[in-house]
Amino acid sequence: MYECDVVVIGGGPAGIAAALSAEACGAKKTALIERGGKLGGILNQCLHSGFGIGRFGSELRGTEYAEFLRGKIAGSKVEVFLDTAVIRLGSDGTMLLSGAYNGKMKAGATVLASGCRETPAGALPIAGSRPAGIFTAGAVQKFINVLGYDIGERILVLGSGDVGMIVAERLVQLGKEVIAVIEQNNRCGGLERNRLRCLQANDIPLLTGCTITRILGEGRISGAEAVEIKSGREWVIPCDTLVISVGLVPERELAEEACEGGVIPPWLFICGNAEHVHQIVDSAEAQAEEIGRKAAAYAAAEHRKRC
Ligand SMILES: Cc1cc2nc3c(=O)[nH]c(=O)nc-3n(C[C@H](O)[C@H](O)[C@H](O)COP(=O)(O)OP(=O)(O)OC[C@H]3O[C@@H](n4cnc5c(N)ncnc54)[C@H](O)[C@@H]3O)c2cc1C
């Protein structure tokens, strides 16, 4: 069994900030576990700028900001486990790891920084089948920015949060036709700066107060039935691709066994998007730094009790 003072699950910006802060606050042995091949989390698929405004006063691309964070970890004593997933977190804090490192791990304090997940198409109250050509926005980002895949030509985006708008802009940059961004609320769901930069500057129509009620097409999506919620007016929007960006949900399933009866045990700390979805990375990191401090203090106190 690998033992340490503080272990952090998830190597995104929150996990990195928590691990560095725990180390700076006296945790002698801190481990950071990431299921992917490199640290950085969501930032690795964000080619747009807008990161690190709080820290640098200037905007970096997500990928550049991730590089900066990896440099900070390289200059620390935090032990990093890449390509390693935590597949179980027991009620006594023992973790089961799988991947490049197989085995058990236990720490004085555990920080969960596992990010968030997207609401998938299957979970939405939209009639019709789910043919090919329907993607979540995060998957699109990974396909087009990291893997270089082509996802379609005539694209409809459902949901005007920041992620949906950023993906819409990127698709236009790649020469795709973004027919519209559809938003059920009466106003844009994301930051105003993103509405101006991503939608207005690219002439992408934002249809507020509207939603999609049915997906059309067999084999591949051929269109979607849209409705204007207030008037009930319905019409068909032909498209070959639907990008769904209707919400992010904190990813905390791993903690369920440890949180018996819904109570978070004192040795477990949750930060970043796993705690609540942060619109900007600065806020995720600030919260994670505070959590790192608390985790280090808890581990030290437990250590003193045992000695
Ligand atoms: C599309 C998009 C655009 C954004 N644009 C901006 C912007 O312009 N400016 C800005 O400031 N902020 C932006 N943000 C917000 C910011 O990126 C997030 O708030 C921040 O990345 C959250 O960090 P996190 O570490 O909590 O989560 P993540 O970055 O998701 O990291 C979580 C990590 O945990 C790992 N993980 C999960 N489960 C396990 C497990 N069981 N075992 C091991 N590893 C695990 C994942 O692989 C991942 O690497 C954007 C976010 C998105 C999604």
The ligand as an SDF file (V2000), in Angstrom:
LIG
                    3D

 53 58  0  0  0  0  0  0  0  0999 V2000
  -15.1920   24.5550  -22.6810 C   0  0  0  0  0  0  0  0  0  0  0  0
  -14.7140   25.3150  -21.4790 C   0  0  0  0  0  0  0  0  0  0  0  0
  -14.2180   26.5820  -21.6500 C   0  0  0  0  0  0  0  0  0  0  0  0
  -13.7510   27.2960  -20.5510 C   0  0  0  0  0  0  0  0  0  0  0  0
  -13.2350   28.5500  -20.7840 N   0  0  0  0  0  0  0  0  0  0  0  0
  -12.6790   29.2250  -19.7490 C   0  0  0  0  0  0  0  0  0  0  0  0
  -12.0290   30.4980  -19.9850 C   0  0  0  0  0  0  0  0  0  0  0  0
  -11.9930   31.0120  -21.1070 O   0  0  0  0  0  0  0  0  0  0  0  0
  -11.4420   31.1210  -18.9240 N   0  0  0  0  0  0  0  0  0  0  0  0
  -11.4550   30.5500  -17.6740 C   0  0  0  0  0  0  0  0  0  0  0  0
  -10.8900   31.1480  -16.7470 O   0  0  0  0  0  0  0  0  0  0  0  0
  -12.0860   29.3720  -17.4280 N   0  0  0  0  0  0  0  0  0  0  0  0
  -12.6910   28.6900  -18.4310 C   0  0  0  0  0  0  0  0  0  0  0  0
  -13.3030   27.4740  -18.1970 N   0  0  0  0  0  0  0  0  0  0  0  0
  -13.4540   26.9840  -16.8130 C   0  0  0  0  0  0  0  0  0  0  0  0
  -12.2570   26.2040  -16.2660 C   0  0  0  0  0  0  0  0  0  0  0  0
  -11.5580   25.5770  -17.3020 O   0  0  0  0  0  0  0  0  0  0  0  0
  -12.7420   25.1720  -15.2660 C   0  0  0  0  0  0  0  0  0  0  0  0
  -13.4220   25.8350  -14.2340 O   0  0  0  0  0  0  0  0  0  0  0  0
  -11.5670   24.3840  -14.6710 C   0  0  0  0  0  0  0  0  0  0  0  0
  -10.9150   23.6850  -15.7060 O   0  0  0  0  0  0  0  0  0  0  0  0
  -12.0320   23.3920  -13.6220 C   0  0  0  0  0  0  0  0  0  0  0  0
  -10.9170   22.6380  -13.1990 O   0  0  0  0  0  0  0  0  0  0  0  0
  -11.0540   21.2320  -12.4860 P   0  0  0  0  0  0  0  0  0  0  0  0
   -9.6720   20.8540  -12.1370 O   0  0  0  0  0  0  0  0  0  0  0  0
  -12.0720   21.3020  -11.4110 O   0  0  0  0  0  0  0  0  0  0  0  0
  -11.6600   20.2160  -13.5820 O   0  0  0  0  0  0  0  0  0  0  0  0
  -11.0310   19.5720  -14.8800 P   0  0  0  0  0  0  0  0  0  0  0  0
  -10.2340   20.5590  -15.6510 O   0  0  0  0  0  0  0  0  0  0  0  0
  -12.1460   18.8840  -15.5630 O   0  0  0  0  0  0  0  0  0  0  0  0
  -10.0390   18.4470  -14.3100 O   0  0  0  0  0  0  0  0  0  0  0  0
  -10.4930   17.2670  -13.7020 C   0  0  0  0  0  0  0  0  0  0  0  0
   -9.4460   16.1900  -13.9300 C   0  0  0  0  0  0  0  0  0  0  0  0
   -9.7520   15.0700  -13.1160 O   0  0  0  0  0  0  0  0  0  0  0  0
   -9.4180   13.8830  -13.8250 C   0  0  0  0  0  0  0  0  0  0  0  0
  -10.1680   12.7780  -13.2150 N   0  0  0  0  0  0  0  0  0  0  0  0
  -11.5110   12.6780  -13.0700 C   0  0  0  0  0  0  0  0  0  0  0  0
  -11.8450   11.5320  -12.4330 N   0  0  0  0  0  0  0  0  0  0  0  0
  -10.6720   10.8940  -12.1720 C   0  0  0  0  0  0  0  0  0  0  0  0
  -10.3570    9.6500  -11.5290 C   0  0  0  0  0  0  0  0  0  0  0  0
  -11.3060    8.8360  -11.0250 N   0  0  0  0  0  0  0  0  0  0  0  0
   -9.0580    9.2740  -11.4110 N   0  0  0  0  0  0  0  0  0  0  0  0
   -8.0700   10.0850  -11.9070 C   0  0  0  0  0  0  0  0  0  0  0  0
   -8.3230   11.2670  -12.5270 N   0  0  0  0  0  0  0  0  0  0  0  0
   -9.5940   11.6720  -12.6530 C   0  0  0  0  0  0  0  0  0  0  0  0
   -9.8380   14.2210  -15.2560 C   0  0  0  0  0  0  0  0  0  0  0  0
   -9.2040   13.3820  -16.1920 O   0  0  0  0  0  0  0  0  0  0  0  0
   -9.4010   15.6820  -15.3670 C   0  0  0  0  0  0  0  0  0  0  0  0
   -8.0820   15.7890  -15.8480 O   0  0  0  0  0  0  0  0  0  0  0  0
  -13.7920   26.7350  -19.2530 C   0  0  0  0  0  0  0  0  0  0  0  0
  -14.3250   25.4390  -19.0730 C   0  0  0  0  0  0  0  0  0  0  0  0
  -14.7870   24.7350  -20.1760 C   0  0  0  0  0  0  0  0  0  0  0  0
  -15.3650   23.3400  -19.9420 C   0  0  0  0  0  0  0  0  0  0  0  0
  1  2  1  0
  2  3  1  0
  2 52  2  0
  3  4  2  0
  4  5  1  0
  4 50  1  0
  5  6  2  0
  6  7  1  0
  6 13  1  0
  7  8  2  0
  7  9  1  0
  9 10  1  0
 10 11  2  0
 10 12  1  0
 12 13  2  0
 13 14  1  0
 14 15  1  0
 14 50  1  0
 15 16  1  0
 16 17  1  0
 16 18  1  0
 18 19  1  0
 18 20  1  0
 20 21  1  0
 20 22  1  0
 22 23  1  0
 23 24  1  0
 24 25  2  0
 24 26  1  0
 24 27  1  0
 27 28  1  0
 28 29  2  0
 28 30  1  0
 28 31  1  0
 31 32  1  0
 32 33  1  0
 33 34  1  0
 33 48  1  0
 34 35  1  0
 35 36  1  0
 35 46  1  0
 36 37  1  0
 36 45  1  0
 37 38  2  0
 38 39  1  0
 39 40  1  0
 39 45  2  0
 40 41  1  0
 40 42  2  0
 42 43  1  0
 43 44  2  0
 44 45  1  0
 46 47  1  0
 46 48  1  0
 48 49  1  0
 50 51  2  0
 51 52  1  0
 52 53  1  0
M  END
$$$$
